[in-house]
């Protein structure tokens, strides 16, 4: 009897709970939450906007200045010089100031030949050193001048024609020696052919040389 009564009690409790669940109604809504003023709202990670990628740093491009154009050398002839003495004096004054210098004598009508030589050097020692360099370069026809107006110069050969003398001069100049040609006999007026840096004061150079004239010259004729 007791077991039957217990079963009836459990059935009654279940029926009562089921009736309460059906008849209870909707639960009241919770009060709305008001965000206090001045307090930022918490943001979920899923709500955050993706950050834009920062631009990669770029290295500054160096500015390279264009090299200034180099002005070409200027070439000209100074003269005329009436004597060999004035020619040598002018050559000695101008040689330290210019890039290249060579003496040119006008050919006399009665020339008996032509001599090739290097102008006088400042000391005997310099002349001897130049002679050794000429020998080492393979030129065996040379003579150190001991006295006279061309003392401490170097004679490099005597030729019967101007063409032969010019070939000898060209070979020596190609080897780096400042060879000059002089006619043998009564020489005509002489000139100095000069290559100088751009901007050199030509008027001052002409005054230093004691030359009456300055004539433009093609630099290619000096090479």
Buried (B, 14 or more C-beta within 10 A) or exposed (E): EEEEEEEEEEEEEEEEEEEEEEEEEEEEEEEEEEEEEEEEEEEEEEEEEEEEEEEEEEEEEEEEEEEEEEEEBBBBBBBBBEEBEBBBBBBBEBBEBBBBBBBBBEBEEEBEBBBBBBBBBEEEEEBEEBBEEBEEEEBEEBEBBEEEEBEBBBBBBBBEEBEBBBEBBEBBBEBEBBBBBBBBBEBBEBBBBBBBEEEBEBEEBBEBBEBEEBEEBEBEEBE
